[in-house]
Amino acid sequence: MARRHRLLVLPLLLLAFVVGREAHAVETLSLGTVAPKQSIWGKVFSVWETAIQKKSDGKLELKVYFNGQQGDDGTMIGKLKAGQLDGAAVSSIGLAQIHKPVLALQMPGVFRTWEAFDKARESVRGDFEKAFAKEGFLVGFGDLGRLRAFTKGVVIRRPSDLKGRKVLSFRNDVVGPTLFQVVPGASIVQLSATEVLPALRTKSLDVLSAPALAAEQLQWTPLLDHMGADSNVMAMGGLVWSKKRIDALPGDLRTILLDTGLVAQAALRKRIREEDDKSFERLKEKMTVVQLSEDDKRAWKDVFTKLIERLKQGTFEPALVDKLLGMAG
């Protein structure tokens, strides 16, 4: 009888163990970003991690890898495609690794206000989301700030001032290299965002373009001394998820992730725009601000017009470019 009792109890114990494990099973999502943990992006992502854990009663966890631990934008997109990463917060150049037309929104000289940019982005958002879904991704668009020119030891007012300068062109970008076809003479240095700081330290760069907030929080600004007053691009980024991975989540957990994600996205958009303006004001006290004359602005406008015409000749669909130009007025 004792032996029979043991034989009955053992399966029950095993069943209780398995059920207990299933009851406490935790879904963990990995998210990569080059942003530092103490940056605006990092702080919002940290709050998002906590919100997801609380709302899901610990059933869903978001693990954010900061400071480029998962690599640069291109590397993270590669890991997403290989199933080695669930999500990534990337720049427009990272987004373009999935759907290149996204970069049409980053053509210089087209959008000069957030209002105009928002209207244009909203007009193409549906088409872009479908294109990302077709490639196996969910996407949410965000902002990085107003793109400005930063230099070290040189003043750039006109396109001709770039001649002989070491100018940053982010790796995998398609707009920057085309610009330097229109403005020859610059020495193009192709880097990812994680490689910029070492290049500045070794004086391998003279000129780069970035939002004031991003340049400040990535610690580039102490190695730069001039900043442009004008901005010709509303820099954007986005959050991309593996659609397969998100679709595999239980329905309630998927809803929690997406709903809290929308809140985080809205918080980031508001804070980034405000903090980018504040960053610009802070840097004005530390750096020489380069003001362009009307003649300087006309020279850049001519260059941007030529650039856009080239981009219409094979990089972007002419209809998309014309639509965005029309919305920008």
Phi, psi and chi 1 to 4 in degrees:
 res  aa     phi    psi   chi1   chi2   chi3   chi4
   1 MET       -  -40.5  -71.0  -68.6  -66.4      -
   2 ALA   -63.7  -39.0      -      -      -      -
   3 ARG   -66.4  -41.3 -177.3  170.3  180.0  -86.3
   4 ARG   -63.9  -36.7  -72.8 -178.4   61.5 -169.1
   5 HIS   -63.2  -43.6  177.7   71.1      -      -
   6 ARG   -63.8  -39.4  -72.8 -163.0  -60.3  -87.8
   7 LEU   -66.6  -31.3  -69.5  174.6      -      -
   8 LEU   -77.5  -38.0  -72.8  171.3      -      -
   9 VAL   -69.7  -38.7  169.0      -      -      -
  10 LEU   -57.9  -49.5 -177.4   58.6      -      -
  11 PRO   -60.8  -36.5  -23.0   34.2      -      -
  12 LEU   -64.5  -39.6  -69.5  174.0      -      -
  13 LEU   -64.8  -42.4  -71.8  174.4      -      -
  14 LEU   -63.4  -41.7  -71.7  172.4      -      -
  15 LEU   -63.4  -42.4  179.1   61.2      -      -
  16 ALA   -62.8  -38.9      -      -      -      -
  17 PHE   -64.1  -45.5  176.1   73.5      -      -
  18 VAL   -65.3  -45.7  171.3      -      -      -
  19 VAL   -61.7  -40.9  171.1      -      -      -
  20 GLY   -61.4  -41.6      -      -      -      -
  21 ARG   -64.3  -42.9  -76.3 -173.3   59.5  119.5
  22 GLU   -65.6  -36.0  -70.6  179.9  -11.0      -
  23 ALA   -66.1  -30.1      -      -      -      -
  24 HIS  -105.3   13.9  -66.6   89.5      -      -
  25 ALA   -62.6  137.1      -      -      -      -
  26 VAL  -119.0  130.2  176.4      -      -      -
  27 GLU   -89.2  126.4  -68.0  -84.0    3.4      -
  28 THR  -117.8  127.3  -59.3      -      -      -
  29 LEU  -109.7  135.4  -64.4  173.2      -      -
  30 SER  -101.9  136.1   57.3      -      -      -
  31 LEU  -134.1  126.6  175.1   70.8      -      -
  32 GLY  -105.4  149.4      -      -      -      -
  33 THR  -156.4  149.6  174.9      -      -      -
  34 VAL   -85.7   -7.3  -60.1      -      -      -
  35 ALA   -68.4  140.2      -      -      -      -
  36 PRO   -66.6  153.5  -20.5   33.2      -      -
  37 LYS   -64.2  -31.3 -171.5  170.3 -175.4  178.0
  38 GLN   -87.4    2.0  -63.8  -53.1  -47.9      -
  39 SER   -76.9  171.9   67.5      -      -      -
  40 ILE   -58.0  -45.0  -59.4  -61.7      -      -
  41 TRP   -60.1  -45.7  -68.1  -87.4      -      -
  42 GLY   -62.0  -40.0      -      -      -      -
  43 LYS   -66.6  -41.4  -69.4  175.8 -179.0  177.5
  44 VAL   -67.2  -41.3  171.8      -      -      -
  45 PHE   -63.3  -37.3  -73.5  153.6      -      -
  46 SER   -64.8  -41.4  -66.6      -      -      -
  47 VAL   -63.8  -39.0  171.5      -      -      -
  48 TRP   -62.2  -42.8 -169.6   15.7      -      -
  49 GLU   -54.8  -47.4  -75.2  179.4  -52.5      -
  50 THR   -65.9  -42.9  -58.3      -      -      -
  51 ALA   -61.3  -42.6      -      -      -      -
  52 ILE   -63.2  -43.6  -74.1  175.7      -      -
  53 GLN   -63.6  -42.1 -171.8  171.7   38.4      -
  54 LYS   -69.5  -46.5  -73.4 -176.5  176.6  179.2
  55 LYS   -67.7  -26.1  -73.4 -177.0  176.1  -67.1
  56 SER   -96.7    4.5   68.4      -      -      -
  57 ASP    55.7   36.9  -66.6  -35.6      -      -
  58 GLY    81.5    3.4      -      -      -      -
  59 LYS   -80.7  -18.7  -63.9  176.0 -176.2  177.0
  60 LEU  -130.9  130.8  178.5   63.6      -      -
  61 GLU  -123.9  139.8  -70.3 -175.7   -4.0      -
  62 LEU  -110.7  119.6  175.4   62.7      -      -
  63 LYS  -106.8  110.3  171.3   61.2  177.2  174.4
  64 VAL   -97.9  129.4 -178.5      -      -      -
  65 TYR  -102.0  109.4  -65.7   89.5      -      -
  66 PHE   -90.9  175.8  -63.4  100.9      -      -
  67 ASN    57.8   30.1  -64.5  -59.7      -      -
  68 GLY    70.5   24.2      -      -      -      -
  69 GLN   -61.4  -27.6  -66.7  179.8   62.7      -
  70 GLN   -98.2   10.7  -67.8  -69.4  -24.8      -
  71 GLY   100.4 -177.8      -      -      -      -
  72 ASP   -79.1 -176.0   59.5   18.7      -      -
  73 ASP   -55.7  -48.7  -77.1    7.8      -      -
  74 GLY   -61.0  -41.6      -      -      -      -
  75 THR   -64.9  -43.2  -59.3      -      -      -
  76 MET   -64.6  -40.4  -72.5 -168.8  -70.2      -
  77 ILE   -63.9  -38.7  -65.3  -59.5      -      -
  78 GLY   -61.5  -39.6      -      -      -      -
  79 LYS   -69.1  -35.8  -72.6 -176.5  176.3 -178.6
  80 LEU   -61.1  -46.6  -86.7  171.1      -      -
  81 LYS   -65.0  -29.9  -67.7  178.6  177.3  178.9
  82 ALA   -88.6   -2.7      -      -      -      -
  83 GLY    79.1   15.0      -      -      -      -
  84 GLN   -91.4   -5.9  -61.0  169.9  -11.3      -
  85 LEU  -148.2  143.0 -166.0   62.2      -      -
  86 ASP   -89.0  -33.5  -61.1  -39.2      -      -
  87 GLY  -153.3  164.6      -      -      -      -
  88 ALA  -154.1  139.5      -      -      -      -
  89 ALA   -98.7  116.6      -      -      -      -
  90 VAL  -133.3  167.9  -64.6      -      -      -
  91 SER   -80.3  179.1   68.7      -      -      -
  92 SER   -60.7  -30.9   58.1      -      -      -
  93 ILE   -67.2  -37.1  -62.9  172.9      -      -
  94 GLY   -65.9  -43.2      -      -      -      -
  95 LEU   -59.5  -37.1  -65.7  175.6      -      -
  96 ALA   -68.5  -16.0      -      -      -      -
  97 GLN   -68.4  -17.7  -61.0  -55.7  -67.2      -
  98 ILE  -101.7  -43.5  -60.5  171.1      -      -
  99 HIS  -143.9   99.2 -172.7   56.2      -      -
 100 LYS   -57.5  -35.2 -174.1  170.1   66.5  174.1
 101 PRO   -58.3  -15.3  -29.4   38.3      -      -
 102 VAL   -54.1  -35.3  165.7      -      -      -
 103 LEU   -70.1  -10.3  -74.6  177.2      -      -
 104 ALA   -63.2  -26.7      -      -      -      -
 105 LEU   -72.7  -10.2  -75.0  163.9      -      -
 106 GLN  -107.8   15.4  -54.7  -70.0  -96.3      -
 107 MET   -65.6  126.4  -64.8 -175.6  -64.6      -
 108 PRO   -67.4  145.2   21.9  -31.9      -      -
 109 GLY    84.2   -1.7      -      -      -      -
 110 VAL   -88.1  -53.5  178.0      -      -      -
 111 PHE  -112.3  126.7  -57.6  107.1      -      -
 112 ARG  -117.5   -2.2  -65.6  179.6  177.8  -86.2
 113 THR  -134.4  152.8   67.6      -      -      -
 114 TRP   -66.1  -32.5  -75.5  115.3      -      -
 115 GLU   -61.9  -46.8  -68.4   76.8   13.7      -
 116 ALA   -66.5  -40.2      -      -      -      -
 117 PHE   -64.7  -45.1  178.0   76.5      -      -
 118 ASP   -58.2  -43.8  -73.9  -18.1      -      -
 119 LYS   -62.2  -43.4 -176.1  178.0  178.4 -179.1
 120 ALA   -68.5  -44.1      -      -      -      -
 121 ARG   -63.5  -39.6 -180.0  166.8   58.6 -177.3
 122 GLU   -63.8  -32.7 -175.1   61.4   24.2      -
 123 SER   -69.1  -23.8   74.1      -      -      -
 124 VAL  -111.7   -2.6  -64.2      -      -      -
 125 ARG   -58.0  -45.6 -179.4  173.6   61.0   82.8
 126 GLY   -59.3  -45.4      -      -      -      -
 127 ASP   -64.5  -40.7  -69.7  -21.5      -      -
 128 PHE   -65.8  -42.2  -76.4  176.6      -      -
 129 GLU   -61.6  -40.0  -72.9  176.3  -13.7      -
 130 LYS   -64.4  -39.7  -70.2  177.3 -177.0  177.2
 131 ALA   -65.2  -40.5      -      -      -      -
 132 PHE   -66.5  -42.5  -86.3   80.6      -      -
 133 ALA   -61.4  -37.8      -      -      -      -
 134 LYS   -62.3  -31.4 -174.2  176.6  179.9 -179.7
 135 GLU   -88.2   -1.3  -64.4  -62.7  -35.3      -
 136 GLY    96.8   25.4      -      -      -      -
 137 PHE  -132.9  149.6  -63.0   94.6      -      -
 138 LEU  -102.4  141.7  -60.2  176.0      -      -
 139 VAL  -135.0  143.5   61.9      -      -      -
 140 GLY  -131.2  128.8      -      -      -      -
 141 PHE   -89.8  145.3  -62.2  108.1      -      -
 142 GLY  -139.4 -172.5      -      -      -      -
 143 ASP  -124.4  154.7  -56.4  -38.3      -      -
 144 LEU  -116.5  -24.7  -60.3 -179.4      -      -
 145 GLY   129.1 -178.4      -      -      -      -
 146 ARG   -82.4  127.0  -63.6  173.2 -179.6  -91.6
 147 LEU   -73.2  129.0 -147.7   62.2      -      -
 148 ARG  -132.4  156.9  -58.4 -179.7 -170.6  -82.9
 149 ALA   -85.8  132.2      -      -      -      -
 150 PHE  -123.0  141.8  -70.9   87.9      -      -
 151 THR  -139.2  165.8   64.4      -      -      -
 152 LYS  -125.8  110.7  175.1   65.2  175.1  178.5
 153 GLY    77.8    3.4      -      -      -      -
 154 VAL  -137.2  157.1  -62.4      -      -      -
 155 VAL  -114.5  125.3  177.7      -      -      -
 156 ILE  -112.7  113.4  -57.0  -62.8      -      -
 157 ARG  -114.6  -37.9  -72.9 -166.6  172.7   90.1
 158 ARG  -121.9  161.2  -64.2 -165.3  175.5 -161.6
 159 PRO   -55.3  -35.8  -27.6   35.8      -      -
 160 SER   -65.0  -20.3   56.5      -      -      -
 161 ASP   -70.5  -12.5  -67.0  -25.9      -      -
 162 LEU   -78.6  -14.4  -69.1  172.2      -      -
 163 LYS   -59.6  126.8 -173.9  174.8 -177.9  179.5
 164 GLY    81.9   -2.5      -      -      -      -
 165 ARG   -92.2  151.6  -57.6  -57.4  179.5 -172.0
 166 LYS   -89.2  106.3  -66.7  169.6  -74.4 -171.7
 167 VAL  -112.6  133.0 -175.6      -      -      -
 168 LEU   -73.1  132.2  173.1   65.3      -      -
 169 SER  -129.2  114.9  177.4      -      -      -
 170 PHE   -62.3  137.4  -75.8  106.9      -      -
 171 ARG   -59.2  137.3 -172.2  173.3  -70.2  121.0
 172 ASN    77.8    1.4  -63.5  -41.2      -      -
 173 ASP   -73.7  150.3 -173.6   15.5      -      -
 174 VAL  -113.8  -17.3  -63.8      -      -      -
 175 VAL   -80.7  -47.4  176.4      -      -      -
 176 GLY   -55.8  -52.8      -      -      -      -
 177 PRO   -58.7  -34.6  -27.5   36.6      -      -
 178 THR   -68.4  -36.7  -53.0      -      -      -
 179 LEU   -59.0  -41.3  172.3   62.6      -      -
 180 PHE   -77.8   -8.1  -64.0  117.8      -      -
 181 GLN   -76.0  -33.5  -66.7  173.5   12.1      -
 182 VAL   -78.7  -32.4  178.9      -      -      -
 183 VAL  -116.5   82.6 -173.3      -      -      -
 184 PRO   -73.3  162.4   28.5  -34.6      -      -
 185 GLY   109.7  -19.3      -      -      -      -
 186 ALA   -80.8  150.7      -      -      -      -
 187 SER   -95.1  107.2  177.1      -      -      -
 188 ILE   -80.6  129.6  -58.1  173.8      -      -
 189 VAL  -114.0  109.4 -177.3      -      -      -
 190 GLN   -92.7  118.5  -68.2 -167.9  -42.3      -
 191 LEU  -139.6  162.9  -58.4  170.9      -      -
 192 SER   -93.1  168.8   66.0      -      -      -
 193 ALA   -59.7  -34.4      -      -      -      -
 194 THR   -73.7  -12.9   55.2      -      -      -
 195 GLU   -98.7   -5.3  -63.2  169.4  -39.5      -
 196 VAL   -68.9  -45.3  171.9      -      -      -
 197 LEU   -58.8  -48.5 -173.8   57.6      -      -
 198 PRO   -60.1  -36.8  -24.6   35.1      -      -
 199 ALA   -66.3  -38.0      -      -      -      -
 200 LEU   -66.7  -38.5  -71.8  171.8      -      -
 201 ARG   -65.5  -33.3  -74.2  172.7  174.5  161.5
 202 THR   -92.8    6.9   58.8      -      -      -
 203 LYS    60.0   36.9  -60.0 -178.9 -180.0  179.5
 204 SER   -88.6   -2.2  -57.7      -      -      -
 205 LEU  -131.0  140.8  -78.0  178.5      -      -
 206 ASP  -108.4  -33.4  -62.6  -35.8      -      -
 207 VAL  -137.4  136.8 -176.8      -      -      -
 208 LEU  -149.5  159.8   62.6   85.1      -      -
 209 SER  -119.5  133.1  -67.2      -      -      -
 210 ALA  -164.6  157.4      -      -      -      -
 211 PRO   -65.8  147.1  -20.9   34.0      -      -
 212 ALA   -57.7  -43.3      -      -      -      -
 213 LEU   -63.1  -46.1  179.5   62.2      -      -
 214 ALA   -63.9  -43.8      -      -      -      -
 215 ALA   -62.5  -36.2      -      -      -      -
 216 GLU   -70.8  -48.0 -167.6  177.3   43.2      -
 217 GLN   -77.9  -17.4  -61.4 -155.5  -26.4      -
 218 LEU   -90.7    5.8  -69.8  170.6      -      -
 219 GLN    66.2   31.4  -59.2  178.4   33.0      -
 220 TRP   -85.3  -33.2  -60.7  -12.7      -      -
 221 THR   -62.9  -31.7   51.4      -      -      -
 222 PRO   -62.3  -17.7  -25.7   36.3      -      -
 223 LEU  -102.5   11.7  -60.1  168.2      -      -
 224 LEU  -127.4  155.4  -60.2  160.7      -      -
 225 ASP  -133.3   -7.6   52.1   23.1      -      -
 226 HIS  -126.8  144.2  -71.8   71.2      -      -
 227 MET  -139.5  134.7  174.8  178.4   63.9      -
 228 GLY   -73.9  140.0      -      -      -      -
 229 ALA   -76.2  -28.9      -      -      -      -
 230 ASP   -91.6  153.1  -66.4  -84.5      -      -
 231 SER  -129.7  134.4  172.3      -      -      -
 232 ASN  -116.3    0.3  -66.5  -59.7      -      -
 233 VAL  -142.3  132.6  174.1      -      -      -
 234 MET   -90.2  101.2  -55.5  -66.3  111.4      -
 235 ALA   -73.6  132.7      -      -      -      -
 236 MET  -121.7  165.1   64.0  175.8  -77.8      -
 237 GLY  -146.6 -157.7      -      -      -      -
 238 GLY  -178.0  168.4      -      -      -      -
 239 LEU  -113.9  123.8 -173.2   62.4      -      -
 240 VAL  -119.1  139.8  -74.8      -      -      -
 241 TRP  -122.5  151.0  -69.4  105.1      -      -
 242 SER   -68.9  116.8  163.0      -      -      -
 243 LYS   -61.9  -38.6 -171.2  174.7 -176.2  -59.6
 244 LYS   -60.3  -42.4  179.5  179.6  178.8 -179.2
 245 ARG   -69.0  -42.9  178.9   69.1  179.4   94.9
 246 ILE   -70.1  -39.3  -57.7  -52.4      -      -
 247 ASP   -63.7  -24.9  -73.9  -12.4      -      -
 248 ALA   -79.9  -11.7      -      -      -      -
 249 LEU   -69.9  148.8  -69.9  173.4      -      -
 250 PRO   -56.7  147.6  -25.8   34.8      -      -
 251 GLY   -53.5  -41.7      -      -      -      -
 252 ASP   -67.7  -37.3   58.6  -26.1      -      -
 253 LEU   -71.9  -37.2  -60.2 -174.1      -      -
 254 ARG   -62.7  -41.0 -176.1  165.8   61.4 -110.0
 255 THR   -63.6  -42.1  -62.6      -      -      -
 256 ILE   -61.9  -45.0  -71.8  171.5      -      -
 257 LEU   -61.1  -48.9  173.1   69.9      -      -
 258 LEU   -70.1  -39.1  -61.6  178.6      -      -
 259 ASP   -67.7  -45.7  -73.7   -8.8      -      -
 260 THR   -68.1  -30.1   55.5      -      -      -
 261 GLY   -63.7  -39.1      -      -      -      -
 262 LEU   -64.4  -38.3  -71.4  175.2      -      -
 263 VAL   -65.4  -44.6  174.3      -      -      -
 264 ALA   -63.7  -39.8      -      -      -      -
 265 GLN   -63.2  -43.9 -178.2  179.6  -24.9      -
 266 ALA   -65.4  -40.0      -      -      -      -
 267 ALA   -64.5  -41.7      -      -      -      -
 268 LEU   -64.8  -43.9  -90.1  175.7      -      -
 269 ARG   -58.7  -46.4  177.9  173.8  -62.4 -178.4
 270 LYS   -65.7  -47.2 -175.7  175.3 -174.1  -64.0
 271 ARG   -69.4  -40.4  -69.7 -164.3   65.1 -174.5
 272 ILE   -61.8  -45.2  -68.2  -57.0      -      -
 273 ARG   -64.2  -42.5  -64.1 -178.1 -177.1 -171.5
 274 GLU   -67.0  -46.2  -68.3  175.0  -10.7      -
 275 GLU   -71.0  -29.9  -66.3  -61.1  -34.0      -
 276 ASP   -65.5  -41.6 -175.4   54.5      -      -
 277 ASP   -63.5  -41.6  -70.8  -19.9      -      -
 278 LYS   -65.4  -38.6  -68.8  178.0 -178.2  178.1
 279 SER   -62.1  -42.4  178.7      -      -      -
 280 PHE   -59.5  -42.9  175.9   61.2      -      -
 281 GLU   -65.8  -38.5  -66.5  -59.3  -40.8      -
 282 ARG   -63.6  -44.9  -77.3 -166.4  -60.3  -90.1
 283 LEU   -69.3  -26.0  -67.0  175.4      -      -
 284 LYS   -60.7  -26.9  -76.7  167.6   64.6  175.2
 285 GLU   -81.2  -15.0  -57.8  -59.9  -42.2      -
 286 LYS  -111.8  -21.4  -56.4  174.7 -177.3  178.7
 287 MET  -123.6  163.0  -52.2  175.4   81.6      -
 288 THR   -81.6  122.4  -60.5      -      -      -
 289 VAL   -90.4  125.7  179.3      -      -      -
 290 VAL   -95.0  115.2  179.3      -      -      -
 291 GLN   -97.2  135.6  -60.5  -79.0   -5.2      -
 292 LEU   -94.5  140.5  -59.0 -176.5      -      -
 293 SER   -79.5  171.3   67.9      -      -      -
 294 GLU   -63.3  -35.8  -69.4  -56.1  -46.9      -
 295 ASP   -65.2  -40.3  -75.7  -16.1      -      -
 296 ASP   -60.4  -44.7  -64.2  -26.5      -      -
 297 LYS   -64.5  -37.7  -68.1  177.7 -178.7  179.0
 298 ARG   -65.3  -38.0  -81.5 -168.6  -71.1  -89.8
 299 ALA   -62.9  -42.0      -      -      -      -
 300 TRP   -68.5  -37.8  -77.8  108.2      -      -
 301 LYS   -61.5  -40.8 -176.8  177.7  179.9  179.3
 302 ASP   -61.5  -42.3  -70.5  -17.3      -      -
 303 VAL   -64.6  -44.4  163.9      -      -      -
 304 PHE   -64.8  -36.2  -65.6  154.4      -      -
 305 THR   -63.0  -44.2  -60.7      -      -      -
 306 LYS   -65.4  -39.2  -66.3  176.0 -177.6  176.3
 307 LEU   -61.4  -47.5  166.3   64.8      -      -
 308 ILE   -62.6  -38.6  -69.4  168.5      -      -
 309 GLU   -62.3  -38.9  -75.4  -57.0  -46.6      -
 310 ARG   -68.4  -39.2  -71.0 -154.4  178.8 -167.2
 311 LEU   -65.0  -26.7  -68.5  171.6      -      -
 312 LYS   -76.2  -12.2  -74.3  174.7   64.3  175.2
 313 GLN   -94.0   27.4  -64.9  172.4   10.8      -
 314 GLY   146.6  -24.5      -      -      -      -
 315 THR   -79.6  -48.7  -56.5      -      -      -
 316 PHE  -123.6  153.5  -55.8  129.4      -      -
 317 GLU   -64.6  130.1  -72.3  -68.5  -29.1      -
 318 PRO   -53.2  -36.6  -27.4   35.9      -      -
 319 ALA   -63.7  -38.6      -      -      -      -
 320 LEU   -66.5  -45.2  173.5   60.0      -      -
 321 VAL   -61.8  -45.9  174.7      -      -      -
 322 ASP   -63.6  -37.9  -70.6  -21.2      -      -
 323 LYS   -62.1  -45.7  177.7  179.3 -178.8  177.7
 324 LEU   -67.3  -39.7  -63.2  177.1      -      -
 325 LEU   -63.0  -39.8  -69.3  175.1      -      -
 326 GLY   -64.2  -39.3      -      -      -      -
 327 MET   -70.9  -28.9  -61.1 -162.0   72.7      -
 328 ALA   -78.4  -14.7      -      -      -      -
 329 GLY    76.6      -      -      -      -      -
